[in-house]
Amino acid sequence: MKLLSRSPALPLPHSLHHHMPLYLVATPIGNREDITLRALRVLKEVDLIACEDTRHTRRLLDHFGINKPTISYHEHNEQVRAAELAERLTRGESIALVTDAGTPGISDPAYRIVKAAIELAIEVVPVPGATALIGGLVASGLPTDSFLFIGFLPHKKLARRARLEELKSERATLVFYEAPHRIRETLADAQEILGNRKASLARELTKLHEQFIRGTLAEISERLSEQEQRGEMTLVIAGNRDDNLPLVENISISEQVERLMREADMSRNEAIKEAARLRGLTRREAYQKLVDERKSDENENDVE
């Protein structure tokens, strides 16, 4: 059996010399030009390619003239197939795992086979490439120094809203995947629970009709309603940080509460709750800011 060339060359631990690695190969999320030279080489050299959908992957392999046996590995057979593939790795077969698009393990099957391989002291080699979450994040215009990838929110409304409540105080930029038929509901729930934060919605990434809609959640919802949506989407929402959140005309929370009472005919409690929502705060946090502002004003008056 031909040993796979590796770049850069890394010495294998002595205990691994009789095993071949498991390769996690990223494939394009739309544009076939995003396949890497390394990915093509690995796919040509392995003994077997495990695919989320063998028909889908076969089209990619045929495009690049790669003729290797494939086997299905998806969420419905993952547990059984992981054990089978791990056993084949111990026999000295080299296997590449791919998904329909992007990096294996990112909202796609991979975890069980990776875990099984590691437990058997089999080397796991990532072959990096395209992934929608990174493309959507770096082009969002939102902070990238710290981010949290949530993947798909729960399909059911109550569970989705409960998850958003858990994320309300998270300071990192939030990255979600969402299906087109649920995106409007998700945007509405996010605006209500997180507040009208800055956000970016990426659709059809790397494809012919790639599109970014940037603005507040409300602005994105408004623009979204004007057009038919297709394809998986990457939604990026600002975290609960002062440099991310849309401050209402830079006015204090006290002024904002007074304005809501006056212009929206709200009670004080209603106005505090609404101000908190708009700023991405809990009601308790908004009330504490009001108290702090009042103390600050009193101190300034004492100085005068």
C-alpha positions in Angstrom: 0.0 0.0 0.0 1.3 3.4 -0.9 1.9 5.7 2.1 0.3 9.1 1.8 2.7 12.0 1.4 2.1 14.6 4.1 2.9 18.3 4.1 4.6 19.4 6.1 6.3 16.1 7.0 5.6 15.2 10.6 7.2 12.2 12.3 4.5 9.8 13.6 4.7 8.4 17.1 6.1 4.9 17.1 2.7 3.4 18.2 1.0 4.9 15.1 3.2 3.5 12.4 0.8 0.6 11.6 -2.2 2.8 11.4 -3.1 5.2 8.6 -4.7 8.6 9.5 -8.2 9.7 9.3 -8.4 12.8 7.2 -11.1 15.4 7.7 -11.3 17.1 4.3 -13.1 20.4 3.8 -14.9 20.7 0.5 -16.3 23.8 -1.2 -19.6 25.4 0.1 -20.5 26.5 -3.4 -17.7 27.6 -5.6 -15.6 24.5 -6.7 -12.5 26.7 -7.0 -12.4 26.8 -3.2 -11.1 23.2 -3.1 -7.5 23.2 -1.9 -4.5 21.5 -3.7 -3.9 19.5 -0.5 -7.5 18.4 -0.4 -7.4 17.1 -4.0 -4.1 15.2 -3.3 -5.5 13.6 -0.2 -8.7 12.5 -1.9 -6.7 11.0 -4.8 -4.4 9.1 -2.4 -6.7 7.6 0.3 -8.2 4.1 0.1 -11.7 5.2 0.9 -13.8 8.4 1.0 -16.6 8.6 3.6 -19.4 11.0 2.4 -22.5 12.5 3.9 -24.2 11.9 0.5 -22.3 9.7 -1.9 -24.1 11.0 -5.0 -23.4 14.6 -4.1 -19.7 13.9 -3.4 -19.4 11.8 -6.6 -20.2 14.9 -8.7 -17.3 16.7 -7.0 -14.9 13.8 -7.4 -15.9 13.4 -11.1 -15.3 17.1 -11.7 -11.7 16.7 -10.6 -11.2 13.3 -12.1 -10.9 11.4 -8.8 -12.0 7.8 -8.9 -12.0 6.4 -5.4 -14.5 4.1 -3.6 -17.0 6.0 -1.4 -19.2 5.0 1.6 -22.0 6.8 3.3 -21.5 8.5 6.6 -24.3 10.7 7.8 -26.4 11.6 10.9 -28.7 8.6 10.5 -26.0 5.9 10.4 -23.2 7.8 12.2 -23.0 5.6 15.3 -22.8 2.3 13.5 -20.6 3.5 10.6 -18.1 5.2 13.0 -17.3 1.9 14.5 -16.9 0.3 11.1 -14.7 3.0 9.8 -12.5 3.0 12.9 -12.0 -0.8 12.5 -11.0 -0.3 8.9 -8.5 2.4 10.0 -6.9 -0.1 12.4 -6.5 -2.5 9.5 -4.3 0.0 7.8 -6.8 1.6 5.4 -6.6 5.4 4.9 -9.9 7.2 5.0 -11.0 10.8 4.1 -14.2 12.1 5.6 -16.1 14.8 3.7 -19.5 16.3 4.1 -21.8 17.8 1.4 -20.2 21.2 1.9 -17.6 22.8 4.1 -15.7 21.4 7.0 -16.6 18.1 8.6 -17.8 18.4 12.1 -19.2 22.0 11.8 -22.9 21.4 12.0 -22.2 18.2 10.1 -21.3 14.6 11.1 -17.7 13.9 12.2 -17.6 13.9 16.0 -18.2 10.1 16.5 -15.6 8.9 14.1 -13.1 11.4 15.3 -13.7 10.3 18.9 -13.4 6.6 17.9 -10.2 7.2 16.0 -8.6 9.1 18.9 -9.5 6.4 21.4 -7.8 3.8 19.1 -4.7 6.0 18.9 -5.3 6.7 15.2 -4.0 10.0 14.0 -6.7 12.6 13.0 -5.5 15.0 10.3 -7.6 18.1 9.5 -7.3 19.4 5.9 -8.7 22.9 6.3 -10.8 24.8 3.8 -14.1 26.5 3.3 -16.6 27.0 6.1 -19.6 29.3 6.0 -19.3 30.4 9.6 -15.9 32.0 9.0 -16.8 33.6 5.7 -20.0 35.0 7.1 -18.2 36.3 10.2 -15.1 38.0 8.7 -17.2 39.9 6.1 -19.9 40.9 8.6 -18.3 44.1 9.8 -18.8 43.0 13.4 -16.0 42.3 15.9 -14.1 39.0 15.2 -11.8 39.1 18.3 -14.2 36.8 20.1 -17.1 34.9 18.7 -19.5 32.1 19.6 -20.7 29.7 17.0 -24.2 28.4 17.9 -25.0 26.5 14.7 -28.7 26.0 14.0 -31.2 27.3 16.7 -34.0 24.9 17.7 -36.8 24.6 15.2 -39.6 25.0 17.7 -40.4 28.6 18.8 -40.3 28.1 22.5 -37.0 26.3 22.5 -35.5 28.8 20.1 -36.5 31.7 22.3 -35.2 30.0 25.4 -31.8 29.5 23.7 -31.7 33.2 22.7 -32.5 34.1 26.3 -29.4 32.1 27.4 -27.3 34.0 24.9 -28.6 37.5 25.8 -25.6 38.4 28.1 -23.0 36.8 25.9 -20.4 39.4 25.0 -18.9 37.6 22.0 -20.2 38.1 18.5 -22.9 35.4 17.8 -22.8 33.2 14.7 -25.8 31.1 13.6 -26.8 29.0 10.7 -30.4 29.2 9.6 -32.7 27.8 6.9 -34.5 30.2 4.6 -38.0 29.2 5.7 -37.2 30.0 9.3 -35.0 33.1 8.9 -37.8 35.7 9.4 -39.1 34.0 12.6 -35.5 33.9 13.9 -34.8 37.5 13.1 -38.1 38.5 14.9 -37.3 36.5 18.0 -33.7 37.7 18.1 -34.8 41.4 17.9 -37.4 40.9 20.6 -35.1 39.0 23.0 -31.6 40.4 22.2 -32.7 43.9 21.3 -32.2 45.7 17.9 -28.5 44.9 17.6 -26.2 45.3 14.7 -26.1 42.2 12.5 -25.2 40.7 9.2 -27.0 38.1 7.1 -25.0 36.2 4.5 -26.7 34.0 1.9 -25.5 31.9 -1.0 -21.9 32.3 0.2 -19.2 31.8 -2.6 -22.0 31.2 -5.1 -23.2 33.3 -8.1 -25.8 35.2 -6.1 -23.8 35.7 -2.9 -25.4 38.5 -0.8 -24.7 40.3 2.5 -27.4 42.3 4.2 -26.0 44.4 7.0 -27.6 46.7 9.5 -29.7 46.3 12.6 -31.9 43.3 13.0 -34.9 45.4 12.2 -33.3 46.8 9.1 -32.3 43.3 7.9 -35.9 42.0 8.5 -37.3 44.9 6.5 -35.0 44.3 3.5 -35.5 40.6 3.7 -39.2 40.9 3.3 -38.7 42.5 -0.1 -37.2 39.4 -1.8 -37.4 35.7 -2.0 -34.8 33.9 0.0 -33.0 30.7 -1.0 -30.1 28.7 0.3 -28.6 28.2 3.8 -27.8 31.4 5.6 -25.2 32.6 8.1 -26.6 35.1 10.6 -24.0 37.1 12.6 -25.3 39.2 15.6 -23.4 41.6 17.8 -22.6 40.5 21.3 -23.7 42.3 24.4 -20.8 44.8 24.3 -21.1 48.6 24.3 -19.0 48.8 21.1 -21.4 46.4 19.3 -24.8 47.5 20.5 -26.8 50.3 18.7 -27.0 53.0 21.3 -30.1 55.2 20.6 -28.6 58.5 19.5 -26.0 58.1 22.3 -28.6 59.3 24.8 -28.5 58.1 28.4 -30.8 55.4 29.5 -32.6 57.9 31.7 -33.3 60.1 28.7 -34.4 57.1 26.7 -36.9 56.0 29.4 -38.3 59.5 29.6 -38.7 59.7 25.8 -40.4 56.3 25.6 -42.8 57.4 28.4 -43.6 60.7 26.6 -43.6 59.6 22.9 -44.9 56.0 23.2 -47.2 56.7 26.1 -45.6 53.9 28.2 -45.6 53.5 32.0 -42.2 53.9 33.7 -41.9 50.1 34.1 -42.8 49.5 30.4 -40.3 52.1 29.3 -37.5 50.6 31.4 -38.3 47.2 29.9 -38.3 48.5 26.3 -35.1 50.5 26.9 -33.5 47.3 28.2 -34.6 45.3 25.2 -33.3 48.0 22.7 -29.9 48.0 24.5 -29.6 44.2 24.8 -29.8 44.4 28.6 -31.9 42.5 31.2 -34.4 44.6 33.1 -32.3 44.4 36.2 -29.2 45.7 34.3 -31.2 48.6 32.9 -32.5 49.5 36.3 -29.0 49.5 37.8 -27.8 51.8 35.0 -30.7 54.2 35.9 -29.6 54.1 39.5 -26.0 54.7 38.6 -26.9 57.6 36.3 -29.0 59.2 39.1 -26.1 58.9 41.6 -23.7 60.4 39.1 -26.0 63.4 38.5 -26.4 63.9 42.2 -22.6 63.8 42.7 -22.2 66.4 40.0 -24.8 68.7 41.6 -23.1 68.3 45.0 -19.8 69.5 43.4 -21.5 72.5 41.9 
